[in-house]
């Protein structure tokens, strides 16, 4: 079996490679979304603490 035949996947390459791409996008989103959420939450908490320190 040559490399071209492997990537062609017996005529199902579009379905196979698109499913790999979708799975990769979902995995990356599952990694990045909580990181962004955590960063946003930490910024909000820091703002809230600064605001509370300023109030008499």
CHARMM-style PDB file with segment names, atoms N, HN, CA, C and O in Angstrom:
ATOM      1  N   UNK     1       0.846  -1.183   0.000  1.00  0.00      PROA
ATOM      2  CA  UNK     1       0.000   0.000   0.000  1.00  0.00      PROA
ATOM      3  C   UNK     1       0.888   1.242   0.000  1.00  0.00      PROA
ATOM      4  O   UNK     1       1.781   1.374   0.837  1.00  0.00      PROA
ATOM      5  N   UNK     2       0.641   2.142  -0.935  1.00  0.00      PROA
ATOM      6  HN  UNK     2      -0.085   2.035  -1.614  1.00  0.00      PROA
ATOM      7  CA  UNK     2       1.434   3.371  -0.979  1.00  0.00      PROA
ATOM      8  C   UNK     2       0.753   4.475  -0.170  1.00  0.00      PROA
ATOM      9  O   UNK     2      -0.382   4.335   0.288  1.00  0.00      PROA
ATOM     10  N   UNK     3       1.474   5.554  -0.016  1.00  0.00      PROA
ATOM     11  HN  UNK     3       2.395   5.668  -0.388  1.00  0.00      PROA
ATOM     12  CA  UNK     3       0.983   6.654   0.819  1.00  0.00      PROA
ATOM     13  C   UNK     3      -0.256   7.319   0.220  1.00  0.00      PROA
ATOM     14  O   UNK     3      -1.160   7.723   0.952  1.00  0.00      PROA
ATOM     15  N   UNK     4      -0.299   7.432  -1.088  1.00  0.00      PROA
ATOM     16  HN  UNK     4       0.436   7.104  -1.682  1.00  0.00      PROA
ATOM     17  CA  UNK     4      -1.461   8.052  -1.730  1.00  0.00      PROA
ATOM     18  C   UNK     4      -2.721   7.224  -1.486  1.00  0.00      PROA
ATOM     19  O   UNK     4      -3.788   7.784  -1.231  1.00  0.00      PROA
ATOM     20  N   UNK     5      -2.612   5.928  -1.559  1.00  0.00      PROA
ATOM     21  HN  UNK     5      -1.746   5.473  -1.766  1.00  0.00      PROA
ATOM     22  CA  UNK     5      -3.765   5.058  -1.309  1.00  0.00      PROA
ATOM     23  C   UNK     5      -4.208   5.161   0.148  1.00  0.00      PROA
ATOM     24  O   UNK     5      -5.400   5.103   0.451  1.00  0.00      PROA
ATOM     25  N   UNK     6      -3.233   5.315   1.044  1.00  0.00      PROA
ATOM     26  HN  UNK     6      -2.265   5.362   0.798  1.00  0.00      PROA
ATOM     27  CA  UNK     6      -3.579   5.468   2.460  1.00  0.00      PROA
ATOM     28  C   UNK     6      -4.395   6.738   2.684  1.00  0.00      PROA
ATOM     29  O   UNK     6      -5.421   6.714   3.364  1.00  0.00      PROA
ATOM     30  N   UNK     7      -3.931   7.852   2.106  1.00  0.00      PROA
ATOM     31  HN  UNK     7      -3.097   7.872   1.554  1.00  0.00      PROA
ATOM     32  CA  UNK     7      -4.642   9.115   2.290  1.00  0.00      PROA
ATOM     33  C   UNK     7      -5.963   9.157   1.525  1.00  0.00      PROA
ATOM     34  O   UNK     7      -6.848   9.934   1.883  1.00  0.00      PROA
ATOM     35  N   UNK     8      -6.116   8.351   0.492  1.00  0.00      PROA
ATOM     36  HN  UNK     8      -5.397   7.720   0.201  1.00  0.00      PROA
ATOM     37  CA  UNK     8      -7.365   8.302  -0.261  1.00  0.00      PROA
ATOM     38  C   UNK     8      -8.435   7.513   0.508  1.00  0.00      PROA
ATOM     39  O   UNK     8      -9.627   7.760   0.324  1.00  0.00      PROA
ATOM     40  N   UNK     9      -8.032   6.584   1.349  1.00  0.00      PROA
ATOM     41  HN  UNK     9      -7.064   6.383   1.498  1.00  0.00      PROA
ATOM     42  CA  UNK     9      -8.911   5.802   2.225  1.00  0.00      PROA
ATOM     43  C   UNK     9     -10.010   5.059   1.468  1.00  0.00      PROA
ATOM     44  O   UNK     9     -11.141   4.971   1.944  1.00  0.00      PROA
ATOM     45  N   UNK    10      -9.690   4.539   0.322  1.00  0.00      PROA
ATOM     46  HN  UNK    10      -8.771   4.611  -0.066  1.00  0.00      PROA
ATOM     47  CA  UNK    10     -10.656   3.738  -0.420  1.00  0.00      PROA
ATOM     48  C   UNK    10     -11.871   4.522  -0.877  1.00  0.00      PROA
ATOM     49  O   UNK    10     -12.958   3.958  -1.003  1.00  0.00      PROA
ATOM     50  N   UNK    11     -11.709   5.797  -1.123  1.00  0.00      PROA
ATOM     51  HN  UNK    11     -10.826   6.256  -1.020  1.00  0.00      PROA
ATOM     52  CA  UNK    11     -12.824   6.623  -1.583  1.00  0.00      PROA
ATOM     53  C   UNK    11     -13.577   7.327  -0.467  1.00  0.00      PROA
ATOM     54  O   UNK    11     -14.479   8.122  -0.732  1.00  0.00      PROA
ATOM     55  N   UNK    12     -13.220   7.047   0.766  1.00  0.00      PROA
ATOM     56  HN  UNK    12     -12.487   6.402   0.981  1.00  0.00      PROA
ATOM     57  CA  UNK    12     -13.906   7.657   1.907  1.00  0.00      PROA
ATOM     58  C   UNK    12     -13.079   8.740   2.583  1.00  0.00      PROA
ATOM     59  O   UNK    12     -13.360   9.118   3.720  1.00  0.00      PROA
ATOM     60  N   UNK    13     -12.077   9.233   1.901  1.00  0.00      PROA
ATOM     61  HN  UNK    13     -11.848   8.926   0.977  1.00  0.00      PROA
ATOM     62  CA  UNK    13     -11.144  10.179   2.494  1.00  0.00      PROA
ATOM     63  C   UNK    13     -11.837  11.450   2.997  1.00  0.00      PROA
ATOM     64  O   UNK    13     -11.502  11.954   4.069  1.00  0.00      PROA
ATOM     65  N   UNK    14     -12.789  11.964   2.237  1.00  0.00      PROA
ATOM     66  HN  UNK    14     -13.061  11.555   1.366  1.00  0.00      PROA
ATOM     67  CA  UNK    14     -13.465  13.204   2.635  1.00  0.00      PROA
ATOM     68  C   UNK    14     -14.157  13.023   3.984  1.00  0.00      PROA
ATOM     69  O   UNK    14     -14.084  13.900   4.844  1.00  0.00      PROA
ATOM     70  N   UNK    15     -14.814  11.912   4.163  1.00  0.00      PROA
ATOM     71  HN  UNK    15     -14.873  11.200   3.463  1.00  0.00      PROA
ATOM     72  CA  UNK    15     -15.539  11.661   5.404  1.00  0.00      PROA
ATOM     73  C   UNK    15     -14.582  11.388   6.567  1.00  0.00      PROA
ATOM     74  O   UNK    15     -14.783  11.880   7.677  1.00  0.00      PROA
ATOM     75  N   UNK    16     -13.551  10.605   6.299  1.00  0.00      PROA
ATOM     76  HN  UNK    16     -13.388  10.205   5.397  1.00  0.00      PROA
ATOM     77  CA  UNK    16     -12.602  10.247   7.350  1.00  0.00      PROA
ATOM     78  C   UNK    16     -11.817  11.468   7.811  1.00  0.00      PROA
ATOM     79  O   UNK    16     -11.741  11.741   9.009  1.00  0.00      PROA
ATOM     80  N   UNK    17     -11.230  12.206   6.866  1.00  0.00      PROA
ATOM     81  HN  UNK    17     -11.291  11.985   5.893  1.00  0.00      PROA
ATOM     82  CA  UNK    17     -10.391  13.342   7.245  1.00  0.00      PROA
ATOM     83  C   UNK    17     -11.219  14.493   7.809  1.00  0.00      PROA
ATOM     84  O   UNK    17     -10.747  15.219   8.684  1.00  0.00      PROA
ATOM     85  N   UNK    18     -12.436  14.668   7.326  1.00  0.00      PROA
ATOM     86  HN  UNK    18     -12.820  14.078   6.615  1.00  0.00      PROA
ATOM     87  CA  UNK    18     -13.269  15.726   7.919  1.00  0.00      PROA
ATOM     88  C   UNK    18     -13.681  15.357   9.345  1.00  0.00      PROA
ATOM     89  O   UNK    18     -13.787  16.235  10.201  1.00  0.00      PROA
ATOM     90  N   UNK    19     -13.911  14.086   9.606  1.00  0.00      PROA
ATOM     91  HN  UNK    19     -13.825  13.372   8.911  1.00  0.00      PROA
ATOM     92  CA  UNK    19     -14.244  13.700  10.978  1.00  0.00      PROA
ATOM     93  C   UNK    19     -13.039  13.866  11.894  1.00  0.00      PROA
ATOM     94  O   UNK    19     -13.197  14.248  13.053  1.00  0.00      PROA
ATOM     95  N   UNK    20     -11.828  13.585  11.391  1.00  0.00      PROA
ATOM     96  HN  UNK    20     -11.699  13.275  10.449  1.00  0.00      PROA
ATOM     97  CA  UNK    20     -10.626  13.851  12.181  1.00  0.00      PROA
ATOM     98  C   UNK    20     -10.493  15.343  12.463  1.00  0.00      PROA
ATOM     99  O   UNK    20     -10.155  15.734  13.580  1.00  0.00      PROA
ATOM    100  N   UNK    21     -10.753  16.172  11.472  1.00  0.00      PROA
ATOM    101  HN  UNK    21     -11.028  15.854  10.564  1.00  0.00      PROA
ATOM    102  CA  UNK    21     -10.642  17.622  11.648  1.00  0.00      PROA
ATOM    103  C   UNK    21     -11.660  18.128  12.665  1.00  0.00      PROA
ATOM    104  O   UNK    21     -11.322  18.947  13.520  1.00  0.00      PROA
ATOM    105  N   UNK    22     -12.887  17.655  12.585  1.00  0.00      PROA
ATOM    106  HN  UNK    22     -13.161  16.990  11.890  1.00  0.00      PROA
ATOM    107  CA  UNK    22     -13.916  18.073  13.538  1.00  0.00      PROA
ATOM    108  C   UNK    22     -13.550  17.634  14.945  1.00  0.00      PROA
ATOM    109  O   UNK    22     -13.715  18.393  15.900  1.00  0.00      PROA
ATOM    110  N   UNK    23     -13.054  16.415  15.075  1.00  0.00      PROA
ATOM    111  HN  UNK    23     -12.919  15.799  14.299  1.00  0.00      PROA
ATOM    112  CA  UNK    23     -12.639  15.924  16.398  1.00  0.00      PROA
ATOM    113  C   UNK    23     -11.499  16.766  16.951  1.00  0.00      PROA
ATOM    114  O   UNK    23     -11.476  17.066  18.145  1.00  0.00      PROA
ATOM    115  N   UNK    24     -10.561  17.148  16.107  1.00  0.00      PROA
ATOM    116  HN  UNK    24     -10.579  16.904  15.137  1.00  0.00      PROA
ATOM    117  CA  UNK    24      -9.449  17.982  16.548  1.00  0.00      PROA
ATOM    118  C   UNK    24      -9.936  19.355  17.005  1.00  0.00      PROA
ATOM    119  O   UNK    24      -9.475  19.871  18.023  1.00  0.00      PROA
ATOM    120  N   UNK    25     -10.855  19.937  16.265  1.00  0.00      PROA
ATOM    121  HN  UNK    25     -11.230  19.517  15.439  1.00  0.00      PROA
ATOM    122  CA  UNK    25     -11.404  21.250  16.639  1.00  0.00      PROA
ATOM    123  C   UNK    25     -12.108  21.157  17.991  1.00  0.00      PROA
ATOM    124  O   UNK    25     -11.949  22.043  18.831  1.00  0.00      PROA
ATOM    125  N   UNK    26     -12.877  20.107  18.207  1.00  0.00      PROA
ATOM    126  HN  UNK    26     -13.006  19.388  17.525  1.00  0.00      PROA
ATOM    127  CA  UNK    26     -13.583  19.927  19.481  1.00  0.00      PROA
ATOM    128  C   UNK    26     -12.590  19.746  20.624  1.00  0.00      PROA
ATOM    129  O   UNK    26     -12.765  20.329  21.694  1.00  0.00      PROA
ATOM    130  N   UNK    27     -11.555  18.947  20.406  1.00  0.00      PROA
ATOM    131  HN  UNK    27     -11.414  18.474  19.537  1.00  0.00      PROA
ATOM    132  CA  UNK    27     -10.558  18.748  21.454  1.00  0.00      PROA
ATOM    133  C   UNK    27      -9.837  20.042  21.809  1.00  0.00      PROA
ATOM    134  O   UNK    27      -9.631  20.337  22.986  1.00  0.00      PROA
ATOM    135  N   UNK    28      -9.459  20.803  20.811  1.00  0.00      PROA
ATOM    136  HN  UNK    28      -9.626  20.564  19.854  1.00  0.00      PROA
ATOM    137  CA  UNK    28      -8.781  22.084  21.066  1.00  0.00      PROA
ATOM    138  C   UNK    28      -9.725  23.042  21.791  1.00  0.00      PROA
ATOM    139  O   UNK    28      -9.304  23.747  22.708  1.00  0.00      PROA
ATOM    140  N   UNK    29     -10.984  23.073  21.393  1.00  0.00      PROA
ATOM    141  HN  UNK    29     -11.326  22.501  20.648  1.00  0.00      PROA
ATOM    142  CA  UNK    29     -11.958  23.935  22.068  1.00  0.00      PROA
ATOM    143  C   UNK    29     -12.144  23.506  23.517  1.00  0.00      PROA
ATOM    144  O   UNK    29     -12.305  24.353  24.396  1.00  0.00      PROA
ATOM    145  N   UNK    30     -12.124  22.195  23.778  1.00  0.00      PROA
ATOM    146  HN  UNK    30     -11.994  21.507  23.065  1.00  0.00      PROA
ATOM    147  CA  UNK    30     -12.264  21.707  25.147  1.00  0.00      PROA
ATOM    148  C   UNK    30     -11.059  22.052  26.005  1.00  0.00      PROA
ATOM    149  O   UNK    30     -11.160  22.072  27.231  1.00  0.00      PROA
ATOM    150  N   UNK    31      -9.942  22.318  25.391  1.00  0.00      PROA
ATOM    151  HN  UNK    31      -9.860  22.302  24.395  1.00  0.00      PROA
ATOM    152  CA  UNK    31      -8.755  22.738  26.136  1.00  0.00      PROA
ATOM    153  C   UNK    31      -8.753  24.246  26.339  1.00  0.00      PROA
ATOM    154  O   UNK    31      -8.463  24.725  27.435  1.00  0.00      PROA
ATOM    155  N   UNK    32      -9.076  24.998  25.289  1.00  0.00      PROA
ATOM    156  HN  UNK    32      -9.312  24.609  24.398  1.00  0.00      PROA
ATOM    157  CA  UNK    32      -8.968  26.448  25.344  1.00  0.00      PROA
ATOM    158  C   UNK    32     -10.105  27.130  26.090  1.00  0.00      PROA
ATOM    159  O   UNK    32      -9.871  28.131  26.767  1.00  0.00      PROA
ATOM    160  N   UNK    33     -11.307  26.629  25.991  1.00  0.00      PROA
ATOM    161  HN  UNK    33     -11.498  25.816  25.441  1.00  0.00      PROA
ATOM    162  CA  UNK    33     -12.459  27.294  26.619  1.00  0.00      PROA
ATOM    163  C   UNK    33     -12.295  27.421  28.141  1.00  0.00      PROA
ATOM    164  O   UNK    33     -12.494  28.516  28.669  1.00  0.00      PROA
ATOM    165  N   UNK    34     -11.946  26.363  28.859  1.00  0.00      PROA
ATOM    166  HN  UNK    34     -11.785  25.474  28.430  1.00  0.00      PROA
ATOM    167  CA  UNK    34     -11.768  26.528  30.307  1.00  0.00      PROA
ATOM    168  C   UNK    34     -10.602  27.454  30.667  1.00  0.00      PROA
ATOM    169  O   UNK    34     -10.659  28.156  31.677  1.00  0.00      PROA
ATOM    170  N   UNK    35      -9.561  27.459  29.859  1.00  0.00      PROA
ATOM    171  HN  UNK    35      -9.514  26.889  29.038  1.00  0.00      PROA
ATOM    172  CA  UNK    35      -8.434  28.358  30.133  1.00  0.00      PROA
ATOM    173  C   UNK    35      -8.859  29.817  29.990  1.00  0.00      PROA
ATOM    174  O   UNK    35      -8.508  30.656  30.820  1.00  0.00      PROA
ATOM    175  N   UNK    36      -9.615  30.113  28.937  1.00  0.00      PROA
ATOM    176  HN  UNK    36      -9.901  29.432  28.263  1.00  0.00      PROA
ATOM    177  CA  UNK    36     -10.111  31.482  28.757  1.00  0.00      PROA
ATOM    178  C   UNK    36     -11.073  31.867  29.866  1.00  0.00      PROA
ATOM    179  O   UNK    36     -11.043  32.993  30.364  1.00  0.00      PROA
ATOM    180  N   UNK    37     -11.925  30.930  30.250  1.00  0.00      PROA
ATOM    181  HN  UNK    37     -11.950  30.016  29.845  1.00  0.00      PROA
ATOM    182  CA  UNK    37     -12.888  31.195  31.316  1.00  0.00      PROA
ATOM    183  C   UNK    37     -12.177  31.474  32.633  1.00  0.00      PROA
ATOM    184  O   UNK    37     -12.566  32.376  33.375  1.00  0.00      PROA
ATOM    185  N   UNK    38     -11.135  30.702  32.924  1.00  0.00      PROA
ATOM    186  HN  UNK    38     -10.818  29.970  32.322  1.00  0.00      PROA
ATOM    187  CA  UNK    38     -10.371  30.887  34.161  1.00  0.00      PROA
ATOM    188  C   UNK    38      -9.698  32.255  34.175  1.00  0.00      PROA
ATOM    189  O   UNK    38      -9.728  32.963  35.182  1.00  0.00      PROA
ATOM    190  N   UNK    39      -9.086  32.621  33.038  1.00  0.00      PROA
ATOM    191  HN  UNK    39      -9.061  32.046  32.220  1.00  0.00      PROA
ATOM    192  CA  UNK    39      -8.426  33.916  32.951  1.00  0.00      PROA
ATOM    193  C   UNK    39      -9.417  35.054  33.158  1.00  0.00      PROA
ATOM    194  O   UNK    39      -9.123  36.023  33.858  1.00  0.00      PROA
ATOM    195  N   UNK    40     -10.596  34.932  32.545  1.00  0.00      PROA
ATOM    196  HN  UNK    40     -10.835  34.145  31.977  1.00  0.00      PROA
ATOM    197  CA  UNK    40     -11.632  35.954  32.696  1.00  0.00      PROA
ATOM    198  C   UNK    40     -12.094  36.054  34.142  1.00  0.00      PROA
ATOM    199  O   UNK    40     -12.266  37.157  34.660  1.00  0.00      PROA
ATOM    200  N   UNK    41     -12.295  34.923  34.799  1.00  0.00      PROA
ATOM    201  HN  UNK    41     -12.155  34.027  34.378  1.00  0.00      PROA
ATOM    202  CA  UNK    41     -12.725  34.905  36.192  1.00  0.00      PROA
ATOM    203  C   UNK    41     -11.680  35.535  37.099  1.00  0.00      PROA
ATOM    204  O   UNK    41     -12.026  36.300  37.999  1.00  0.00      PROA
ATOM    205  N   UNK    42     -10.405  35.224  36.877  1.00  0.00      PROA
ATOM    206  HN  UNK    42     -10.124  34.602  36.146  1.00  0.00      PROA
ATOM    207  CA  UNK    42      -9.353  35.809  37.700  1.00  0.00      PROA
ATOM    208  C   UNK    42      -9.281  37.322  37.523  1.00  0.00      PROA
ATOM    209  O   UNK    42      -9.044  38.046  38.490  1.00  0.00      PROA
ATOM    210  N   UNK    43      -9.484  37.810  36.292  1.00  0.00      PROA
ATOM    211  HN  UNK    43      -9.677  37.222  35.507  1.00  0.00      PROA
ATOM    212  CA  UNK    43      -9.507  39.263  36.073  1.00  0.00      PROA
ATOM    213  C   UNK    43     -10.684  39.904  36.797  1.00  0.00      PROA
ATOM    214  O   UNK    43     -10.539  40.966  37.401  1.00  0.00      PROA
ATOM    215  N   UNK    44     -11.852  39.260  36.737  1.00  0.00      PROA
ATOM    216  HN  UNK    44     -11.969  38.397  36.245  1.00  0.00      PROA
ATOM    217  CA  UNK    44     -13.025  39.807  37.426  1.00  0.00      PROA
ATOM    218  C   UNK    44     -12.803  39.857  38.932  1.00  0.00      PROA
ATOM    219  O   UNK    44     -13.152  40.842  39.582  1.00  0.00      PROA
ATOM    220  N   UNK    45     -12.227  38.806  39.481  1.00  0.00      PROA
ATOM    221  HN  UNK    45     -11.943  38.005  38.953  1.00  0.00      PROA
ATOM    222  CA  UNK    45     -11.965  38.779  40.923  1.00  0.00      PROA
ATOM    223  C   UNK    45     -10.952  39.842  41.319  1.00  0.00      PROA
ATOM    224  O   UNK    45     -11.107  40.479  42.361  1.00  0.00      PROA
ATOM    225  N   UNK    46      -9.930  40.043  40.516  1.00  0.00      PROA
ATOM    226  HN  UNK    46      -9.804  39.526  39.670  1.00  0.00      PROA
ATOM    227  CA  UNK    46      -8.935  41.075  40.814  1.00  0.00      PROA
ATOM    228  C   UNK    46      -9.572  42.458  40.762  1.00  0.00      PROA
ATOM    229  O   UNK    46      -9.295  43.299  41.617  1.00  0.00      PROA
ATOM    230  N   UNK    47     -10.423  42.701  39.767  1.00  0.00      PROA
ATOM    231  HN  UNK    47     -10.648  42.017  39.072  1.00  0.00      PROA
ATOM    232  CA  UNK    47     -11.125  43.989  39.689  1.00  0.00      PROA
ATOM    233  C   UNK    47     -12.002  44.209  40.908  1.00  0.00      PROA
ATOM    234  O   UNK    47     -12.036  45.305  41.467  1.00  0.00      PROA
ATOM    235  N   UNK    48     -12.711  43.168  41.318  1.00  0.00      PROA
ATOM    236  HN  UNK    48     -12.683  42.277  40.863  1.00  0.00      PROA
ATOM    237  CA  UNK    48     -13.600  43.262  42.465  1.00  0.00      PROA
ATOM    238  C   UNK    48     -12.802  43.555  43.739  1.00  0.00      PROA
ATOM    239  O   UNK    48     -13.231  44.363  44.563  1.00  0.00      PROA
ATOM    240  N   UNK    49     -11.661  42.914  43.906  1.00  0.00      PROA
ATOM    241  HN  UNK    49     -11.312  42.258  43.237  1.00  0.00      PROA
ATOM    242  CA  UNK    49     -10.829  43.165  45.090  1.00  0.00      PROA
ATOM    243  C   UNK    49     -10.304  44.593  45.096  1.00  0.00      PROA
ATOM    244  O   UNK    49     -10.297  45.241  46.142  1.00  0.00      PROA
ATOM    245  N   UNK    50      -9.862  45.098  43.937  1.00  0.00      PROA
ATOM    246  HN  UNK    50      -9.868  44.571  43.087  1.00  0.00      PROA
ATOM    247  CA  UNK    50      -9.378  46.482  43.876  1.00  0.00      PROA
ATOM    248  C   UNK    50     -10.494  47.452  44.219  1.00  0.00      PROA
ATOM    249  O   UNK    50     -10.275  48.431  44.932  1.00  0.00      PROA
ATOM    250  N   UNK    51     -11.696  47.180  43.713  1.00  0.00      PROA
ATOM    251  HN  UNK    51     -11.875  46.384  43.135  1.00  0.00      PROA
ATOM    252  CA  UNK    51     -12.845  48.051  43.985  1.00  0.00      PROA
ATOM    253  C   UNK    51     -13.183  48.048  45.469  1.00  0.00      PROA
ATOM    254  O   UNK    51     -13.478  49.099  46.038  1.00  0.00      PROA
ATOM    255  N   UNK    52     -13.143  46.876  46.101  1.00  0.00      PROA
ATOM    256  HN  UNK    52     -12.903  46.023  45.638  1.00  0.00      PROA
ATOM    257  CA  UNK    52     -13.474  46.782  47.517  1.00  0.00      PROA
ATOM    258  C   UNK    52     -12.418  47.456  48.381  1.00  0.00      PROA
ATOM    259  O   UNK    52     -12.749  48.010  49.429  1.00  0.00      PROA
ATOM    260  N   UNK    53     -11.157  47.421  47.967  1.00  0.00      PROA
ATOM    261  HN  UNK    53     -10.888  46.971  47.116  1.00  0.00      PROA
ATOM    262  CA  UNK    53     -10.091  48.084  48.734  1.00  0.00      PROA
ATOM    263  C   UNK    53     -10.218  49.583  48.660  1.00  0.00      PROA
ATOM    264  O   UNK    53      -9.856  50.272  49.614  1.00  0.00      PROA
ATOM    265  N   UNK    54     -10.725  50.122  47.550  1.00  0.00      PROA
ATOM    266  HN  UNK    54     -11.020  49.562  46.776  1.00  0.00      PROA
ATOM    267  CA  UNK    54     -10.868  51.569  47.395  1.00  0.00      PROA
ATOM    268  C   UNK    54     -12.000  52.144  48.230  1.00  0.00      PROA
ATOM    269  O   UNK    54     -11.945  53.305  48.636  1.00  0.00      PROA
ATOM    270  N   UNK    55     -13.023  51.344  48.489  1.00  0.00      PROA
ATOM    271  HN  UNK    55     -13.068  50.401  48.159  1.00  0.00      PROA
ATOM    272  CA  UNK    55     -14.181  51.842  49.231  1.00  0.00      PROA
ATOM    273  C   UNK    55     -13.831  51.970  50.714  1.00  0.00      PROA
ATOM    274  O   UNK    55     -13.183  51.090  51.281  1.00  0.00      PROA
ATOM    275  N   UNK    56     -14.264  53.070  51.341  1.00  0.00      PROA
ATOM    276  HN  UNK    56     -14.791  53.785  50.880  1.00  0.00      PROA
ATOM    277  CA  UNK    56     -13.945  53.290  52.772  1.00  0.00      PROA
ATOM    278  C   UNK    56     -14.732  52.383  53.681  1.00  0.00      PROA
ATOM    279  OT1 UNK    56     -14.578  52.446  54.901  1.00  0.00      PROA
TER     280      UNK     56
END
